[in-house]
Amino acid sequence: MTKPIGKPPRRKPLPDPARLSIRSGKNGAEIVVWLKGSGTRPRRIGSVNRMLAADARRHGQDLIGDLVDTALLEADRRQALRTAR
């Protein structure tokens, strides 16, 4: 007889979670990706023109997804630096 699998152990919450914010630029022609953390200034990861992103999407590229991936890598880097201290 096997034991029933219970819930996984709870992990401690991260001390300072990073938040990803995707907004349109001032004139609405660009999409801007920001990385925010509580107690720190928001960091602009990058931006891409909406028309360029739509055109690239038709050709199989995901420019907005690349910006989000870059932001997630930056958040992982920040977390690693925070835990190393």
N, CA, C and O atoms as a GROMACS GRO file, in nm:
protein
  340
    1MET      N    1   0.084  -0.117   0.000
    1MET     CA    2   0.000   0.000   0.000
    1MET      C    3   0.089   0.124   0.000
    1MET      O    4   0.184   0.134   0.078
    2THR      N    5   0.059   0.217  -0.086
    2THR     CA    6   0.139   0.339  -0.094
    2THR      C    7   0.074   0.450  -0.013
    2THR      O    8  -0.047   0.453   0.009
    3LYS      N    9   0.159   0.540   0.031
    3LYS     CA   10   0.109   0.654   0.107
    3LYS      C   11   0.048   0.755   0.011
    3LYS      O   12   0.098   0.774  -0.099
    4PRO      N   13  -0.059   0.820   0.052
    4PRO     CA   14  -0.115   0.924  -0.035
    4PRO      C   15  -0.019   1.043  -0.042
    4PRO      O   16   0.046   1.079   0.056
    5ILE      N   17  -0.013   1.101  -0.156
    5ILE     CA   18   0.073   1.217  -0.175
    5ILE      C   19   0.000   1.339  -0.123
    5ILE      O   20  -0.110   1.372  -0.169
    6GLY      N   21   0.061   1.406  -0.029
    6GLY     CA   22   0.000   1.525   0.029
    6GLY      C   23   0.044   1.650  -0.044
    6GLY      O   24   0.100   1.645  -0.154
    7LYS      N   25   0.017   1.759   0.017
    7LYS     CA   26   0.058   1.887  -0.040
    7LYS      C   27   0.209   1.902  -0.026
    7LYS      O   28   0.267   1.852   0.070
    8PRO      N   29   0.273   1.969  -0.120
    8PRO     CA   30   0.417   1.991  -0.107
    8PRO      C   31   0.443   2.086   0.011
    8PRO      O   32   0.356   2.165   0.047
    9PRO      N   33   0.562   2.079   0.069
    9PRO     CA   34   0.591   2.168   0.182
    9PRO      C   35   0.586   2.314   0.137
    9PRO      O   36   0.622   2.347   0.024
   10ARG      N   37   0.542   2.400   0.227
   10ARG     CA   38   0.530   2.542   0.193
   10ARG      C   39   0.667   2.606   0.192
   10ARG      O   40   0.749   2.582   0.281
   11ARG      N   41   0.691   2.684   0.092
   11ARG     CA   42   0.817   2.756   0.079
   11ARG      C   43   0.802   2.892   0.143
   11ARG      O   44   0.695   2.952   0.136
   12LYS      N   45   0.908   2.941   0.206
   12LYS     CA   46   0.901   3.074   0.265
   12LYS      C   47   0.881   3.176   0.154
   12LYS      O   48   0.940   3.164   0.047
   13PRO      N   49   0.799   3.277   0.177
   13PRO     CA   50   0.780   3.379   0.074
   13PRO      C   51   0.908   3.457   0.051
   13PRO      O   52   0.988   3.477   0.143
   14LEU      N   53   0.927   3.501  -0.070
   14LEU     CA   54   1.044   3.580  -0.103
   14LEU      C   55   1.036   3.714  -0.030
   14LEU      O   56   0.927   3.770  -0.018
   15PRO      N   57   1.147   3.766   0.017
   15PRO     CA   58   1.143   3.887   0.097
   15PRO      C   59   1.098   4.010   0.019
   15PRO      O   60   1.028   4.095   0.073
   16ASP      N   61   1.136   4.020  -0.106
   16ASP     CA   62   1.104   4.138  -0.184
   16ASP      C   63   1.066   4.095  -0.325
   16ASP      O   64   1.151   4.094  -0.414
   17PRO      N   65   0.940   4.059  -0.348
   17PRO     CA   66   0.905   4.009  -0.480
   17PRO      C   67   0.912   4.119  -0.586
   17PRO      O   68   0.873   4.234  -0.562
   18ALA      N   69   0.961   4.082  -0.700
   18ALA     CA   70   0.967   4.175  -0.813
   18ALA      C   71   0.836   4.167  -0.889
   18ALA      O   72   0.776   4.061  -0.901
   19ARG      N   73   0.792   4.281  -0.940
   19ARG     CA   74   0.669   4.286  -1.018
   19ARG      C   75   0.704   4.333  -1.159
   19ARG      O   76   0.788   4.421  -1.178
   20LEU      N   77   0.637   4.274  -1.253
   20LEU     CA   78   0.656   4.310  -1.393
   20LEU      C   79   0.540   4.396  -1.436
   20LEU      O   80   0.424   4.363  -1.410
   21SER      N   81   0.570   4.508  -1.501
   21SER     CA   82   0.465   4.599  -1.545
   21SER      C   83   0.484   4.624  -1.694
   21SER      O   84   0.592   4.663  -1.738
   22ILE      N   85   0.378   4.603  -1.771
   22ILE     CA   86   0.382   4.629  -1.915
   22ILE      C   87   0.280   4.739  -1.942
   22ILE      O   88   0.161   4.721  -1.918
   23ARG      N   89   0.328   4.851  -1.993
   23ARG     CA   90   0.240   4.966  -2.018
   23ARG      C   91   0.266   5.022  -2.156
   23ARG      O   92   0.369   4.994  -2.218
   24SER      N   93   0.173   5.101  -2.202
   24SER     CA   94   0.196   5.168  -2.330
   24SER      C   95   0.267   5.300  -2.302
   24SER      O   96   0.253   5.358  -2.195
   25GLY      N   97   0.343   5.346  -2.400
   25GLY     CA   98   0.417   5.470  -2.385
   25GLY      C   99   0.325   5.591  -2.384
   25GLY      O  100   0.203   5.578  -2.388
   26LYS      N  101   0.386   5.708  -2.378
   26LYS     CA  102   0.308   5.832  -2.368
   26LYS      C  103   0.212   5.851  -2.484
   26LYS      O  104   0.096   5.888  -2.465
   27ASN      N  105   0.259   5.825  -2.605
   27ASN     CA  106   0.173   5.846  -2.721
   27ASN      C  107   0.099   5.719  -2.762
   27ASN      O  108   0.022   5.722  -2.858
   28GLY      N  109   0.120   5.609  -2.692
   28GLY     CA  110   0.050   5.484  -2.723
   28GLY      C  111   0.109   5.405  -2.838
   28GLY      O  112   0.057   5.300  -2.874
   29ALA      N  113   0.219   5.454  -2.897
   29ALA     CA  114   0.278   5.386  -3.010
   29ALA      C  115   0.381   5.281  -2.969
   29ALA      O  116   0.428   5.205  -3.053
   30GLU      N  117   0.416   5.276  -2.840
   30GLU     CA  118   0.515   5.179  -2.796
   30GLU      C  119   0.468   5.105  -2.672
   30GLU      O  120   0.382   5.154  -2.598
   31ILE      N  121   0.524   4.989  -2.651
   31ILE     CA  122   0.496   4.909  -2.532
   31ILE      C  123   0.623   4.909  -2.448
   31ILE      O  124   0.731   4.876  -2.498
   32VAL      N  125   0.610   4.946  -2.321
   32VAL     CA  126   0.725   4.959  -2.232
   32VAL      C  127   0.715   4.853  -2.122
   32VAL      O  128   0.608   4.835  -2.063
   33VAL      N  129   0.825   4.784  -2.095
   33VAL     CA  130   0.830   4.681  -1.991
   33VAL      C  131   0.914   4.735  -1.875
   33VAL      O  132   1.029   4.775  -1.894
   34TRP      N  133   0.855   4.735  -1.754
   34TRP     CA  134   0.922   4.783  -1.633
   34TRP      C  135   0.934   4.669  -1.534
   34TRP      O  136   0.850   4.579  -1.530
   35LEU      N  137   1.040   4.672  -1.453
   35LEU     CA  138   1.058   4.578  -1.343
   35LEU      C  139   1.057   4.659  -1.215
   35LEU      O  140   1.137   4.750  -1.198
   36LYS      N  141   0.964   4.624  -1.124
   36LYS     CA  142   0.948   4.700  -1.001
   36LYS      C  143   0.971   4.608  -0.882
   36LYS      O  144   0.936   4.490  -0.886
   37GLY      N  145   1.029   4.663  -0.778
   37GLY     CA  146   1.044   4.592  -0.652
   37GLY      C  147   1.010   4.688  -0.540
   37GLY      O  148   1.036   4.808  -0.553
   38SER      N  149   0.954   4.638  -0.432
   38SER     CA  150   0.918   4.730  -0.324
   38SER      C  151   1.046   4.784  -0.262
   38SER      O  152   1.139   4.709  -0.232
   39GLY      N  153   1.049   4.913  -0.242
   39GLY     CA  154   1.165   4.977  -0.184
   39GLY      C  155   1.272   5.016  -0.285
   39GLY      O  156   1.373   5.075  -0.248
   40THR      N  157   1.252   4.984  -0.411
   40THR     CA  158   1.349   5.021  -0.514
   40THR      C  159   1.278   5.099  -0.624
   40THR      O  160   1.156   5.092  -0.641
   41ARG      N  161   1.357   5.171  -0.699
   41ARG     CA  162   1.300   5.246  -0.811
   41ARG      C  163   1.268   5.149  -0.924
   41ARG      O  164   1.340   5.053  -0.947
   42PRO      N  165   1.159   5.175  -0.996
   42PRO     CA  166   1.128   5.090  -1.112
   42PRO      C  167   1.240   5.101  -1.216
   42PRO      O  168   1.294   5.209  -1.238
   43ARG      N  169   1.272   4.990  -1.279
   43ARG     CA  170   1.377   4.988  -1.381
   43ARG      C  171   1.314   4.956  -1.515
   43ARG      O  172   1.242   4.857  -1.531
   44ARG      N  173   1.341   5.042  -1.611
   44ARG     CA  174   1.288   5.021  -1.745
   44ARG      C  175   1.374   4.916  -1.814
   44ARG      O  176   1.494   4.934  -1.833
   45ILE      N  177   1.311   4.806  -1.851
   45ILE     CA  178   1.382   4.697  -1.917
   45ILE      C  179   1.398   4.726  -2.065
   45ILE      O  180   1.504   4.701  -2.123
   46GLY      N  181   1.295   4.778  -2.126
   46GLY     CA  182   1.302   4.810  -2.267
   46GLY      C  183   1.166   4.847  -2.322
   46GLY      O  184   1.065   4.842  -2.252
   47SER      N  185   1.164   4.884  -2.448
   47SER     CA  186   1.039   4.918  -2.513
   47SER      C  187   1.046   4.873  -2.659
   47SER      O  188   1.154   4.853  -2.715
   48VAL      N  189   0.929   4.858  -2.717
   48VAL     CA  190   0.922   4.820  -2.857
   48VAL      C  191   0.801   4.891  -2.919
   48VAL      O  192   0.698   4.907  -2.855
   49ASN      N  193   0.817   4.932  -3.042
   49ASN     CA  194   0.710   4.998  -3.115
   49ASN      C  195   0.600   4.896  -3.144
   49ASN      O  196   0.628   4.782  -3.180
   50ARG      N  197   0.474   4.938  -3.127
   50ARG     CA  198   0.361   4.846  -3.148
   50ARG      C  199   0.356   4.793  -3.292
   50ARG      O  200   0.332   4.674  -3.314
   51MET      N  201   0.378   4.880  -3.388
   51MET     CA  202   0.373   4.837  -3.528
   51MET      C  203   0.486   4.739  -3.559
   51MET      O  204   0.466   4.641  -3.630
   52LEU      N  205   0.605   4.767  -3.504
   52LEU     CA  206   0.719   4.677  -3.525
   52LEU      C  207   0.693   4.541  -3.461
   52LEU      O  208   0.724   4.438  -3.519
   53ALA      N  209   0.635   4.542  -3.340
   53ALA     CA  210   0.605   4.417  -3.271
   53ALA      C  211   0.501   4.336  -3.349
   53ALA      O  212   0.512   4.214  -3.359
   54ALA      N  213   0.400   4.403  -3.403
   54ALA     CA  214   0.297   4.333  -3.481
   54ALA      C  215   0.356   4.276  -3.609
   54ALA      O  216   0.322   4.164  -3.648
   55ASP      N  217   0.443   4.352  -3.675
   55ASP     CA  218   0.505   4.305  -3.798
   55ASP      C  219   0.598   4.187  -3.770
   55ASP      O  220   0.600   4.089  -3.845
   56ALA      N  221   0.675   4.197  -3.662
   56ALA     CA  222   0.765   4.087  -3.626
   56ALA      C  223   0.686   3.962  -3.588
   56ALA      O  224   0.729   3.850  -3.616
   57ARG      N  225   0.571   3.981  -3.525
   57ARG     CA  226   0.486   3.867  -3.486
   57ARG      C  227   0.438   3.791  -3.609
   57ARG      O  228   0.430   3.668  -3.609
   58ARG      N  229   0.405   3.865  -3.715
   58ARG     CA  230   0.362   3.800  -3.839
   58ARG      C  231   0.474   3.715  -3.900
   58ARG      O  232   0.447   3.618  -3.971
   59HIS      N  233   0.598   3.754  -3.872
   59HIS     CA  234   0.713   3.680  -3.926
   59HIS      C  235   0.770   3.579  -3.826
   59HIS      O  236   0.878   3.525  -3.848
   60GLY      N  237   0.698   3.554  -3.718
   60GLY     CA  238   0.736   3.449  -3.625
   60GLY      C  239   0.824   3.492  -3.509
   60GLY      O  240   0.874   3.406  -3.436
   61GLN      N  241   0.844   3.621  -3.489
   61GLN     CA  242   0.924   3.668  -3.376
   61GLN      C  243   0.833   3.730  -3.271
   61GLN      O  244   0.732   3.792  -3.304
   62ASP      N  245   0.869   3.712  -3.146
   62ASP     CA  246   0.791   3.768  -3.036
   62ASP      C  247   0.879   3.869  -2.961
   62ASP      O  248   0.948   3.832  -2.866
   63LEU      N  249   0.876   3.994  -3.002
   63LEU     CA  250   0.961   4.097  -2.942
   63LEU      C  251   0.918   4.128  -2.799
   63LEU      O  252   1.003   4.152  -2.713
   64ILE      N  253   0.789   4.129  -2.774
   64ILE     CA  254   0.741   4.158  -2.638
   64ILE      C  255   0.777   4.043  -2.545
   64ILE      O  256   0.815   4.066  -2.430
   65GLY      N  257   0.765   3.922  -2.593
   65GLY     CA  258   0.805   3.805  -2.513
   65GLY      C  259   0.953   3.809  -2.479
   65GLY      O  260   0.992   3.769  -2.369
   66ASP      N  261   1.035   3.856  -2.573
   66ASP     CA  262   1.178   3.869  -2.545
   66ASP      C  263   1.205   3.971  -2.435
   66ASP      O  264   1.291   3.949  -2.350
   67LEU      N  265   1.131   4.082  -2.436
   67LEU     CA  266   1.147   4.182  -2.331
   67LEU      C  267   1.104   4.126  -2.196
   67LEU      O  268   1.168   4.152  -2.094
   68VAL      N  269   0.996   4.051  -2.194
   68VAL     CA  270   0.949   3.990  -2.069
   68VAL      C  271   1.052   3.889  -2.019
   68VAL      O  272   1.078   3.883  -1.899
   69ASP      N  273   1.110   3.809  -2.108
   69ASP     CA  274   1.214   3.714  -2.068
   69ASP      C  275   1.334   3.787  -2.008
   69ASP      O  276   1.391   3.742  -1.909
   70THR      N  277   1.374   3.898  -2.068
   70THR     CA  278   1.484   3.978  -2.015
   70THR      C  279   1.451   4.030  -1.876
   70THR      O  280   1.536   4.029  -1.787
   71ALA      N  281   1.327   4.075  -1.857
   71ALA     CA  282   1.285   4.125  -1.725
   71ALA      C  283   1.287   4.013  -1.621
   71ALA      O  284   1.328   4.036  -1.507
   72LEU      N  285   1.244   3.894  -1.659
   72LEU     CA  286   1.246   3.782  -1.565
   72LEU      C  287   1.388   3.740  -1.530
   72LEU      O  288   1.415   3.704  -1.415
   73LEU      N  289   1.480   3.745  -1.626
   73LEU     CA  290   1.620   3.716  -1.597
   73LEU      C  291   1.677   3.819  -1.501
   73LEU      O  292   1.753   3.785  -1.410
   74GLU      N  293   1.642   3.945  -1.520
   74GLU     CA  294   1.687   4.052  -1.430
   74GLU      C  295   1.631   4.031  -1.290
   74GLU      O  296   1.702   4.053  -1.192
   75ALA      N  297   1.506   3.989  -1.280
   75ALA     CA  298   1.446   3.963  -1.148
   75ALA      C  299   1.518   3.847  -1.079
   75ALA      O  300   1.542   3.852  -0.958
   76ASP      N  301   1.552   3.742  -1.155
   76ASP     CA  302   1.627   3.631  -1.097
   76ASP      C  303   1.765   3.676  -1.050
   76ASP      O  304   1.812   3.633  -0.945
   77ARG      N  305   1.829   3.762  -1.129
   77ARG     CA  306   1.961   3.813  -1.091
   77ARG      C  307   1.952   3.894  -0.963
   77ARG      O  308   2.036   3.880  -0.874
   78ARG      N  309   1.851   3.980  -0.952
   78ARG     CA  310   1.833   4.060  -0.831
   78ARG      C  311   1.808   3.970  -0.710
   78ARG      O  312   1.863   3.995  -0.602
   79GLN      N  313   1.727   3.866  -0.728
   79GLN     CA  314   1.697   3.776  -0.618
   79GLN      C  315   1.823   3.702  -0.573
   79GLN      O  316   1.844   3.684  -0.453
   80ALA      N  317   1.906   3.660  -0.668
   80ALA     CA  318   2.029   3.590  -0.633
   80ALA      C  319   2.124   3.682  -0.556
   80ALA      O  320   2.189   3.638  -0.461
   81LEU      N  321   2.132   3.808  -0.596
   81LEU     CA  322   2.216   3.904  -0.524
   81LEU      C  323   2.164   3.928  -0.384
   81LEU      O  324   2.241   3.941  -0.289
   82ARG      N  325   2.031   3.933  -0.371
   82ARG     CA  326   1.971   3.959  -0.240
   82ARG      C  327   1.994   3.843  -0.143
   82ARG      O  328   2.021   3.865  -0.025
   83THR      N  329   1.985   3.721  -0.193
   83THR     CA  330   2.003   3.605  -0.106
   83THR      C  331   2.150   3.580  -0.074
   83THR      O  332   2.180   3.516   0.026
   84ALA      N  333   2.241   3.629  -0.158
   84ALA     CA  334   2.384   3.610  -0.134
   84ALA      C  335   2.434   3.701  -0.021
   84ALA      O  336   2.538   3.673   0.038
   85ARG      N  337   2.363   3.807   0.008
   85ARG     CA  338   2.407   3.901   0.111
   85ARG      C  339   2.392   3.846   0.247
   85ARG      O  340   2.424   3.913   0.345
   0.00000   0.00000   0.00000
